[in-house]
């Protein structure tokens, strides 16, 4: 729930705004099967630390992963001057995703292949 923005309006000196915001906060609470007491308990409970593991994915890369990495590297090395800003940004994002061990979506793979072949890349 994005209650933070709504809660700030509760301090408004205009009573009608406060009433509207109380109702607006109540709707997502109801959808989440919660009430105002649950919200108060959550707000007063100590924050739980969030642990995120940014280690590369443990799966072994496939030949397709190496081909995608090779296409992206070739484009970045030999054709950067022929690419638009958005295309270079796409390649940077692809390289970052692959470095993190994430796989590309089918649409991303197809766009990468098309970009590679349109700019003179051979068979991979």
C-alpha positions, -999 to 999 in steps of 0.1 A, spaced: 0 0 0 11 35 -7 -3 51 24 26 75 30 13 101 6 -23 98 19 -13 100 56 4 134 52 -29 149 40 -45 139 73 -27 170 88 -47 193 66 -66 221 84 -95 216 60 -119 191 76 -134 179 43 -99 169 30 -92 149 61 -126 131 58 -118 122 22 -84 110 31 -97 88 59 -120 71 34 -92 69 8 -69 52 34 -97 28 44 -102 14 9 -67 -2 5 -69 -14 41 -102 -31 33 -87 -47 2 -58 -60 22 -83 -74 47 -70 -50 74 -85 -23 95 -71 9 113 -60 -12 143 -38 -34 120 -23 -2 105 -15 12 139 1 -21 149 23 -21 118 33 15 122 44 9 158 61 -24 153 99 -23 149 111 -24 113 124 -58 101 157 -58 82 153 -67 46 181 -89 33 187 -90 -4 211 -113 -20 227 -97 -50 250 -126 -58 249 -139 -94 224 -166 -101 239 -200 -94 227 -216 -126 254 -225 -152 252 -203 -183 240 -219 -215 254 -216 -250 225 -192 -258 236 -170 -229 272 -169 -243 258 -161 -278 237 -132 -264 267 -119 -245 289 -122 -276 263 -102 -297 260 -75 -271 298 -72 -267 304 -71 -305 278 -43 -309 293 -24 -280 328 -27 -294 325 -24 -331 292 -5 -338 286 19 -309 287 49 -333 259 33 -354 235 29 -324 210 53 -311 211 64 -274 183 40 -266 200 11 -283 232 18 -264 212 20 -232 195 -13 -240 230 -29 -245 242 -15 -212 211 -30 -194 216 -63 -212 252 -65 -201 242 -56 -165 215 -82 -164 238 -109 -178 266 -100 -153 240 -105 -125 232 -140 -139 197 -130 -151 183 -143 -183 168 -121 -210 132 -123 -220 123 -136 -254 115 -101 -266 149 -88 -254 167 -117 -271 149 -111 -303 156 -73 -302 193 -81 -295 195 -105 -325 177 -80 -348 200 -52 -337 231 -74 -342 221 -85 -377 210 -50 -388 244 -37 -379 264 -63 -398 268 -91 -373 273 -126 -387 262 -159 -374 265 -166 -337 
